[in-house]
Amino acid sequence: MFIRFALIAAAVALAVAGCHAKKGQRHAKGIATHSRMVAQQPPASQPVPLRGPVSWGATTKSAHHLPPTPPPTASAPYRLDSGDRLRVVVFGQENLSRPYTVDGGGFISMPLIGAVKSRGSTTFELEDRIASKLRSKYVKDPKVTVEVQNYRPFFILGEVRRPGQFPYVSGMTVRTAVAIAGGYTERARESKVKLTRGKNGHEQTLKVSGSHPIRPGDTIYVMERIF
């Protein structure tokens, strides 16, 4: 009887030990599986510090990369010189209102006030200069207008049919100047001409095309072609 009871007790003890062992194995396996899953997860992304301006798309540019806005342009005012014929009107002064020609020294000569410098001036500047001279001695509140009646001539030389001096017409180009001079000769080089222009007492010579604008006093030289 005692032996039978001992055998039953031993069997129960083995069964309980086996259950505990299986539970421990399952627990250890679960821990190992969790560890592998954690190890296989990708690392959390870290924020990257920004350096410099960020471009949002291919067309976005920072302000300092944008092209500068071109400044507005305006045609240069006409400057008077020797040979220009002017119409000067002083309101209420008939003896002063008449045509004047800028002489070789760059002056016009008017009654009462004498020589007035005109070379290099615009018509507006000359108006102010005449009014100032009149106001100082003769007229209390002079009102003066100046306009160009005839521009000084231009010159065209070289391989044209009628080289010489011709009256200037506003808006002229090299091509129209050649036409006034009778056109090119058979030996003329038509693609480029030499243009000499005086400015502030100095002359500058350039090679220009037929569409280049000319100004009063310019000298055009049509060259001979090589072949």
BARO-845169 format. One record per residue: x, y, z of N, C-alpha, C in turn; residue in three letters. Coordinates in nm, 2 decimals. Layout:
BARO-845169
X/Y/Z/X/Y/Z/X/Y/Z/ALA
...
END
This chain:
BARO-845169
0.08/-0.12/0.00/0.00/0.00/0.00/0.09/0.13/0.00/MET
0.18/0.13/0.08/0.27/0.24/0.09/0.35/0.26/-0.03/PHE
0.39/0.15/-0.10/0.47/0.16/-0.22/0.38/0.22/-0.33/ILE
0.26/0.18/-0.33/0.17/0.23/-0.44/0.15/0.38/-0.42/ARG
0.13/0.42/-0.30/0.11/0.57/-0.27/0.24/0.64/-0.31/PHE
0.35/0.59/-0.29/0.48/0.65/-0.32/0.49/0.67/-0.47/ALA
0.46/0.56/-0.54/0.47/0.57/-0.69/0.37/0.68/-0.75/LEU
0.25/0.69/-0.69/0.16/0.79/-0.74/0.21/0.93/-0.71/ILE
0.27/0.95/-0.59/0.33/1.08/-0.56/0.44/1.12/-0.65/ALA
0.52/1.02/-0.68/0.64/1.04/-0.77/0.59/1.08/-0.91/ALA
0.49/1.02/-0.96/0.43/1.05/-1.09/0.38/1.19/-1.10/ALA
0.30/1.22/-0.99/0.25/1.36/-0.98/0.36/1.46/-0.98/VAL
0.46/1.44/-0.91/0.58/1.53/-0.90/0.64/1.55/-1.03/ALA
0.66/1.44/-1.11/0.72/1.45/-1.24/0.63/1.53/-1.34/LEU
0.50/1.51/-1.32/0.41/1.58/-1.41/0.41/1.73/-1.39/ALA
0.42/1.77/-1.26/0.42/1.91/-1.22/0.55/1.97/-1.27/VAL
0.66/1.90/-1.26/0.79/1.95/-1.30/0.80/1.97/-1.45/ALA
0.73/1.87/-1.52/0.73/1.89/-1.67/0.65/2.01/-1.71/GLY
0.54/2.03/-1.64/0.46/2.15/-1.68/0.54/2.28/-1.66/CYS
0.61/2.29/-1.54/0.69/2.41/-1.52/0.80/2.42/-1.62/HIS
0.86/2.31/-1.66/0.97/2.32/-1.76/0.92/2.37/-1.90/ALA
0.80/2.32/-1.94/0.74/2.37/-2.06/0.70/2.52/-2.06/LYS
0.65/2.56/-1.94/0.62/2.70/-1.93/0.74/2.79/-1.94/LYS
0.85/2.74/-1.88/0.98/2.82/-1.88/1.03/2.82/-2.02/GLY
1.02/2.71/-2.10/1.07/2.71/-2.24/0.99/2.81/-2.32/GLN
0.85/2.81/-2.30/0.76/2.90/-2.38/0.80/3.04/-2.35/ARG
0.82/3.07/-2.22/0.85/3.21/-2.18/0.99/3.25/-2.24/HIS
1.09/3.16/-2.23/1.22/3.20/-2.29/1.21/3.22/-2.44/ALA
1.12/3.13/-2.51/1.11/3.15/-2.65/1.04/3.28/-2.69/LYS
0.94/3.32/-2.60/0.87/3.44/-2.63/0.96/3.56/-2.61/GLY
1.05/3.56/-2.51/1.15/3.66/-2.49/1.24/3.67/-2.61/ILE
1.29/3.56/-2.66/1.38/3.56/-2.77/1.32/3.61/-2.90/ALA
1.19/3.57/-2.92/1.12/3.62/-3.04/1.10/3.77/-3.03/THR
1.06/3.83/-2.92/1.05/3.97/-2.90/1.18/4.05/-2.92/HIS
1.29/3.98/-2.88/1.42/4.05/-2.89/1.45/4.06/-3.04/SER
1.42/3.95/-3.12/1.46/3.95/-3.26/1.37/4.05/-3.33/ARG
1.24/4.06/-3.30/1.16/4.16/-3.36/1.21/4.30/-3.34/MET
1.25/4.33/-3.21/1.30/4.46/-3.18/1.43/4.49/-3.26/VAL
1.51/4.39/-3.27/1.64/4.41/-3.34/1.62/4.43/-3.49/ALA
1.51/4.37/-3.55/1.49/4.39/-3.69/1.42/4.52/-3.73/GLN
1.36/4.59/-3.63/1.30/4.71/-3.66/1.40/4.82/-3.70/GLN
1.37/4.90/-3.81/1.46/5.01/-3.85/1.48/5.11/-3.75/PRO
1.59/5.18/-3.74/1.61/5.28/-3.64/1.53/5.40/-3.67/PRO
1.48/5.47/-3.56/1.40/5.59/-3.58/1.48/5.70/-3.65/ALA
1.42/5.77/-3.75/1.49/5.87/-3.83/1.51/5.99/-3.74/SER
1.63/6.05/-3.76/1.67/6.17/-3.68/1.65/6.29/-3.76/GLN
1.61/6.40/-3.71/1.59/6.53/-3.78/1.73/6.58/-3.83/PRO
1.74/6.62/-3.95/1.86/6.67/-4.01/1.86/6.82/-4.01/VAL
1.96/6.88/-3.95/1.96/7.03/-3.94/1.97/7.09/-4.08/PRO
1.90/7.20/-4.11/1.90/7.27/-4.23/2.02/7.36/-4.24/LEU
2.08/7.36/-4.36/2.20/7.45/-4.39/2.17/7.52/-4.52/ARG
2.16/7.65/-4.51/2.14/7.74/-4.63/1.99/7.74/-4.67/GLY
1.96/7.81/-4.78/1.83/7.82/-4.83/1.78/7.69/-4.88/PRO
1.65/7.66/-4.86/1.59/7.54/-4.91/1.51/7.57/-5.04/VAL
1.53/7.48/-5.14/1.46/7.50/-5.27/1.34/7.41/-5.27/SER
1.22/7.47/-5.29/1.10/7.39/-5.30/1.06/7.37/-5.44/TRP
1.12/7.27/-5.51/1.09/7.25/-5.65/1.20/7.31/-5.74/GLY
1.20/7.27/-5.86/1.30/7.31/-5.96/1.30/7.46/-5.99/ALA
1.17/7.52/-5.98/1.16/7.66/-6.03/1.18/7.76/-5.92/THR
1.19/7.72/-5.80/1.20/7.81/-5.69/1.35/7.85/-5.67/THR
1.37/7.98/-5.66/1.51/8.04/-5.64/1.51/8.14/-5.52/LYS
1.62/8.14/-5.46/1.63/8.24/-5.35/1.64/8.38/-5.41/SER
1.61/8.48/-5.34/1.60/8.62/-5.39/1.73/8.66/-5.46/ALA
1.85/8.63/-5.40/1.97/8.68/-5.46/2.01/8.61/-5.59/HIS
1.93/8.51/-5.63/1.96/8.44/-5.76/1.87/8.50/-5.87/HIS
1.77/8.58/-5.84/1.69/8.64/-5.94/1.76/8.74/-6.02/LEU
1.74/8.75/-6.15/1.81/8.85/-6.23/1.77/8.99/-6.20/PRO
1.86/9.09/-6.20/1.82/9.23/-6.16/1.73/9.28/-6.27/PRO
1.64/9.37/-6.22/1.55/9.44/-6.31/1.62/9.54/-6.39/THR
1.62/9.53/-6.52/1.69/9.63/-6.60/1.64/9.77/-6.57/PRO
1.73/9.87/-6.56/1.68/10.00/-6.54/1.61/10.06/-6.66/PRO
1.51/10.15/-6.65/1.44/10.21/-6.76/1.54/10.29/-6.85/PRO
1.52/10.29/-6.98/1.60/10.36/-7.07/1.53/10.48/-7.13/THR
1.60/10.58/-7.17/1.54/10.70/-7.24/1.64/10.75/-7.34/ALA
1.59/10.81/-7.45/1.67/10.86/-7.56/1.75/10.98/-7.51/SER
1.88/10.99/-7.54/1.96/11.10/-7.50/1.91/11.23/-7.56/ALA
1.91/11.34/-7.48/1.86/11.47/-7.54/1.96/11.52/-7.64/PRO
1.92/11.59/-7.74/2.00/11.64/-7.85/2.09/11.76/-7.79/TYR
2.22/11.75/-7.83/2.31/11.86/-7.78/2.35/11.95/-7.90/ARG
2.34/12.08/-7.88/2.36/12.17/-7.99/2.51/12.18/-8.02/LEU
2.54/12.22/-8.15/2.68/12.24/-8.19/2.68/12.33/-8.31/ASP
2.81/12.36/-8.35/2.82/12.45/-8.46/2.75/12.40/-8.59/SER
2.68/12.50/-8.65/2.60/12.47/-8.77/2.45/12.45/-8.75/GLY
2.41/12.43/-8.62/2.27/12.42/-8.59/2.21/12.56/-8.61/ASP
2.09/12.56/-8.67/2.02/12.69/-8.69/1.90/12.68/-8.59/ARG
1.89/12.78/-8.51/1.79/12.78/-8.40/1.68/12.89/-8.42/LEU
1.56/12.87/-8.37/1.46/12.97/-8.36/1.44/13.01/-8.22/ARG
1.48/13.13/-8.18/1.46/13.18/-8.05/1.35/13.28/-8.04/VAL
1.26/13.26/-7.95/1.15/13.35/-7.93/1.15/13.40/-7.78/VAL
1.15/13.53/-7.76/1.14/13.60/-7.63/1.01/13.67/-7.63/VAL
0.91/13.62/-7.56/0.78/13.68/-7.56/0.78/13.83/-7.52/PHE
0.72/13.91/-7.61/0.71/14.05/-7.59/0.83/14.13/-7.63/GLY
0.93/14.06/-7.69/1.06/14.12/-7.73/1.08/14.08/-7.88/GLN
1.02/14.16/-7.97/1.02/14.13/-8.11/1.17/14.14/-8.17/GLU
1.24/14.24/-8.11/1.38/14.26/-8.16/1.47/14.15/-8.13/ASN
1.43/14.06/-8.03/1.52/13.95/-7.99/1.47/13.82/-8.05/LEU
1.35/13.81/-8.10/1.29/13.69/-8.15/1.32/13.67/-8.30/SER
1.41/13.58/-8.33/1.46/13.56/-8.47/1.54/13.43/-8.48/ARG
1.58/13.39/-8.60/1.66/13.27/-8.61/1.81/13.31/-8.58/PRO
1.88/13.21/-8.52/2.02/13.23/-8.49/2.09/13.10/-8.53/TYR
2.22/13.11/-8.58/2.30/13.00/-8.62/2.42/12.99/-8.52/THR
2.44/12.86/-8.47/2.55/12.84/-8.38/2.68/12.85/-8.46/VAL
2.77/12.94/-8.42/2.89/12.97/-8.50/3.00/12.86/-8.47/ASP
3.11/12.88/-8.53/3.22/12.79/-8.52/3.27/12.77/-8.38/GLY
3.26/12.88/-8.30/3.30/12.87/-8.16/3.20/12.81/-8.06/GLY
3.08/12.78/-8.11/2.97/12.72/-8.03/2.88/12.83/-7.96/GLY
2.88/12.95/-8.02/2.79/13.06/-7.96/2.69/13.11/-8.06/PHE
2.58/13.17/-8.00/2.49/13.25/-8.08/2.51/13.39/-8.03/ILE
2.49/13.49/-8.12/2.51/13.63/-8.08/2.37/13.70/-8.09/SER
2.32/13.75/-7.97/2.19/13.81/-7.96/2.20/13.96/-7.93/MET
2.11/14.04/-7.97/2.11/14.18/-7.93/2.10/14.19/-7.78/PRO
2.15/14.30/-7.72/2.15/14.33/-7.58/2.24/14.24/-7.50/LEU
2.24/14.11/-7.51/2.31/14.02/-7.42/2.44/13.97/-7.49/ILE
2.45/13.98/-7.62/2.58/13.94/-7.69/2.59/13.79/-7.71/GLY
2.71/13.74/-7.69/2.73/13.60/-7.72/2.68/13.51/-7.61/ALA
2.61/13.40/-7.65/2.56/13.31/-7.55/2.61/13.17/-7.59/VAL
2.67/13.10/-7.49/2.73/12.97/-7.52/2.62/12.87/-7.55/LYS
2.63/12.80/-7.66/2.53/12.70/-7.70/2.58/12.56/-7.72/SER
2.70/12.55/-7.76/2.76/12.41/-7.79/2.75/12.32/-7.67/ARG
2.70/12.20/-7.69/2.69/12.11/-7.58/2.57/12.12/-7.49/GLY
2.49/12.22/-7.52/2.36/12.25/-7.44/2.24/12.18/-7.51/SER
2.14/12.15/-7.43/2.01/12.12/-7.49/1.94/12.25/-7.51/THR
1.83/12.24/-7.58/1.75/12.36/-7.61/1.69/12.42/-7.48/THR
1.66/12.33/-7.38/1.61/12.37/-7.25/1.71/12.45/-7.17/PHE
1.83/12.39/-7.18/1.94/12.46/-7.10/1.97/12.60/-7.17/GLU
1.97/12.61/-7.30/1.99/12.73/-7.36/1.88/12.83/-7.33/LEU
1.76/12.79/-7.32/1.65/12.88/-7.28/1.68/12.94/-7.14/GLU
1.72/12.86/-7.05/1.75/12.91/-6.91/1.87/13.00/-6.92/ASP
1.97/12.98/-7.00/2.08/13.07/-7.01/2.05/13.20/-7.06/ARG
1.97/13.20/-7.17/1.93/13.33/-7.23/1.84/13.41/-7.13/ILE
1.74/13.34/-7.07/1.65/13.41/-6.97/1.73/13.47/-6.85/ALA
1.84/13.39/-6.81/1.92/13.45/-6.70/1.99/13.57/-6.74/SER
2.04/13.58/-6.86/2.12/13.70/-6.90/2.02/13.81/-6.92/LYS
1.90/13.79/-6.97/1.80/13.90/-6.99/1.75/13.95/-6.86/LEU
1.73/13.86/-6.76/1.68/13.89/-6.63/1.77/13.98/-6.55/ARG
1.90/13.96/-6.57/2.00/14.03/-6.49/2.00/14.18/-6.52/SER
1.96/14.22/-6.64/1.98/14.36/-6.68/1.86/14.42/-6.75/LYS
1.79/14.34/-6.83/1.70/14.41/-6.93/1.55/14.37/-6.92/TYR
1.52/14.25/-6.89/1.38/14.21/-6.88/1.35/14.15/-6.75/VAL
1.24/14.19/-6.69/1.21/14.15/-6.55/1.17/14.00/-6.54/LYS
1.08/13.96/-6.62/1.05/13.81/-6.62/1.04/13.76/-6.76/ASP
1.16/13.73/-6.82/1.16/13.69/-6.96/1.11/13.54/-6.98/PRO
1.03/13.52/-7.08/0.98/13.39/-7.12/1.05/13.36/-7.26/LYS
1.13/13.25/-7.25/1.21/13.22/-7.37/1.18/13.08/-7.42/VAL
1.17/13.06/-7.55/1.16/12.92/-7.61/1.27/12.91/-7.72/THR
1.33/12.80/-7.73/1.43/12.77/-7.83/1.40/12.64/-7.89/VAL
1.40/12.63/-8.03/1.38/12.51/-8.10/1.48/12.50/-8.22/GLU
1.51/12.38/-8.26/1.60/12.36/-8.37/1.53/12.38/-8.50/VAL
1.56/12.48/-8.58/1.50/12.50/-8.71/1.56/12.41/-8.81/GLN
1.69/12.41/-8.82/1.77/12.32/-8.91/1.89/12.26/-8.84/ASN
1.90/12.13/-8.84/2.01/12.06/-8.78/2.14/12.08/-8.87/TYR
2.25/12.08/-8.80/2.38/12.09/-8.88/2.39/11.96/-8.97/ARG
2.46/11.98/-9.08/2.46/11.87/-9.18/2.54/11.75/-9.14/PRO
2.53/11.64/-9.21/2.61/11.52/-9.19/2.70/11.51/-9.32/PHE
2.80/11.43/-9.31/2.89/11.41/-9.42/2.90/11.26/-9.45/PHE
2.91/11.23/-9.58/2.93/11.09/-9.62/3.04/11.09/-9.73/ILE
3.13/11.00/-9.72/3.25/11.00/-9.80/3.27/10.85/-9.85/LEU
3.37/10.83/-9.94/3.40/10.70/-9.98/3.32/10.65/-10.10/GLY
3.29/10.52/-10.09/3.23/10.45/-10.20/3.08/10.47/-10.22/GLU
3.04/10.60/-10.24/2.90/10.64/-10.27/2.91/10.72/-10.40/VAL
2.80/10.74/-10.47/2.80/10.80/-10.60/2.81/10.95/-10.59/ARG
2.76/11.01/-10.48/2.77/11.16/-10.46/2.82/11.19/-10.32/ARG
2.94/11.17/-10.29/2.99/11.20/-10.16/2.98/11.35/-10.13/PRO
2.97/11.39/-10.00/2.96/11.53/-9.97/2.89/11.56/-9.84/GLY
2.84/11.68/-9.83/2.76/11.73/-9.71/2.62/11.74/-9.75/GLN
2.53/11.69/-9.65/2.39/11.69/-9.68/2.31/11.73/-9.55/PHE
2.19/11.79/-9.57/2.11/11.83/-9.46/2.07/11.71/-9.38/PRO
2.06/11.72/-9.25/2.02/11.61/-9.16/1.87/11.61/-9.15/TYR
1.81/11.50/-9.15/1.67/11.48/-9.13/1.65/11.39/-9.01/VAL
1.56/11.42/-8.92/1.54/11.34/-8.79/1.50/11.20/-8.83/SER
1.57/11.11/-8.75/1.54/10.96/-8.77/1.62/10.90/-8.88/GLY
1.73/10.96/-8.93/1.81/10.90/-9.03/1.89/10.78/-8.98/MET
1.92/10.69/-9.07/2.01/10.58/-9.05/2.12/10.58/-9.16/THR
2.22/10.50/-9.14/2.33/10.49/-9.24/2.27/10.46/-9.38/VAL
2.17/10.37/-9.38/2.11/10.33/-9.51/2.05/10.45/-9.58/ARG
1.97/10.53/-9.50/1.90/10.64/-9.57/2.01/10.75/-9.61/THR
2.11/10.76/-9.53/2.22/10.86/-9.57/2.29/10.81/-9.70/ALA
2.31/10.68/-9.72/2.37/10.64/-9.84/2.27/10.66/-9.96/VAL
2.14/10.64/-9.93/2.05/10.67/-10.04/2.05/10.81/-10.08/ALA
2.06/10.91/-9.99/2.06/11.05/-10.02/2.19/11.08/-10.10/ILE
2.30/11.01/-10.08/2.42/11.03/-10.15/2.43/10.95/-10.28/ALA
2.31/10.90/-10.33/2.31/10.83/-10.46/2.33/10.68/-10.46/GLY
2.35/10.62/-10.34/2.37/10.48/-10.33/2.51/10.44/-10.33/GLY
2.54/10.31/-10.32/2.67/10.25/-10.32/2.73/10.24/-10.46/TYR
2.86/10.25/-10.47/2.93/10.22/-10.59/2.94/10.07/-10.61/THR
2.99/10.02/-10.72/3.01/9.88/-10.74/3.12/9.82/-10.65/GLU
3.21/9.90/-10.60/3.32/9.86/-10.52/3.30/9.87/-10.37/ARG
3.18/9.92/-10.34/3.15/9.95/-10.19/3.13/9.82/-10.11/ALA
3.18/9.83/-9.99/3.15/9.72/-9.89/3.03/9.76/-9.82/ARG
2.92/9.69/-9.84/2.79/9.73/-9.79/2.76/9.68/-9.65/GLU
2.83/9.59/-9.60/2.79/9.53/-9.47/2.83/9.62/-9.35/SER
2.94/9.69/-9.36/2.98/9.78/-9.25/3.04/9.91/-9.31/LYS
3.02/10.02/-9.23/3.08/10.14/-9.27/3.15/10.20/-9.15/VAL
3.23/10.30/-9.17/3.29/10.37/-9.05/3.21/10.50/-9.02/LYS
3.18/10.51/-8.90/3.10/10.63/-8.85/3.19/10.71/-8.75/LEU
3.21/10.83/-8.77/3.29/10.92/-8.68/3.19/11.02/-8.62/THR
3.19/11.03/-8.49/3.10/11.12/-8.42/3.18/11.20/-8.31/ARG
3.16/11.33/-8.31/3.22/11.41/-8.20/3.14/11.42/-8.08/GLY
3.21/11.42/-7.96/3.14/11.43/-7.84/3.23/11.50/-7.74/LYS
3.19/11.61/-7.68/3.27/11.69/-7.58/3.41/11.72/-7.63/ASN
3.42/11.75/-7.76/3.55/11.79/-7.81/3.63/11.67/-7.86/GLY
3.58/11.55/-7.85/3.66/11.43/-7.89/3.58/11.35/-8.00/HIS
3.65/11.29/-8.08/3.59/11.21/-8.19/3.61/11.06/-8.16/GLU
3.50/10.99/-8.20/3.51/10.84/-8.18/3.46/10.78/-8.31/GLN
3.54/10.68/-8.36/3.51/10.61/-8.48/3.47/10.47/-8.46/THR
3.36/10.43/-8.51/3.31/10.29/-8.50/3.27/10.23/-8.63/LEU
3.27/10.10/-8.64/3.22/10.03/-8.76/3.08/9.99/-8.73/LYS
2.98/10.03/-8.81/2.84/10.00/-8.78/2.77/9.95/-8.91/VAL
2.65/9.90/-8.89/2.57/9.84/-9.00/2.48/9.95/-9.06/SER
2.41/9.91/-9.17/2.33/10.00/-9.24/2.21/10.05/-9.16/GLY
2.17/9.98/-9.05/2.05/10.02/-8.97/2.09/10.11/-8.85/SER
2.22/10.14/-8.84/2.26/10.22/-8.73/2.21/10.37/-8.74/HIS
2.16/10.43/-8.64/2.11/10.57/-8.65/2.23/10.66/-8.66/PRO
2.21/10.77/-8.73/2.31/10.88/-8.73/2.26/11.00/-8.67/ILE
2.35/11.09/-8.64/2.31/11.22/-8.58/2.37/11.34/-8.65/ARG
2.32/11.46/-8.63/2.38/11.57/-8.70/2.53/11.58/-8.67/PRO
2.60/11.62/-8.78/2.75/11.63/-8.76/2.83/11.50/-8.78/GLY
2.76/11.39/-8.79/2.83/11.26/-8.81/2.90/11.26/-8.95/ASP
3.01/11.18/-8.95/3.08/11.16/-9.08/3.08/11.01/-9.11/THR
3.02/10.97/-9.22/3.01/10.83/-9.26/3.11/10.81/-9.37/ILE
3.19/10.70/-9.36/3.29/10.66/-9.46/3.26/10.52/-9.51/TYR
3.22/10.51/-9.64/3.19/10.38/-9.69/3.32/10.32/-9.75/VAL
3.36/10.21/-9.70/3.48/10.15/-9.74/3.47/10.07/-9.87/MET
3.59/10.04/-9.93/3.59/9.96/-10.05/3.61/9.82/-10.01/GLU
3.53/9.73/-10.08/3.55/9.59/-10.04/3.68/9.53/-10.10/ARG
3.73/9.43/-10.03/3.86/9.37/-10.06/3.85/9.28/-10.19/ILE
3.74/9.21/-10.20/3.72/9.12/-10.32/3.60/9.16/-10.40/PHE
END
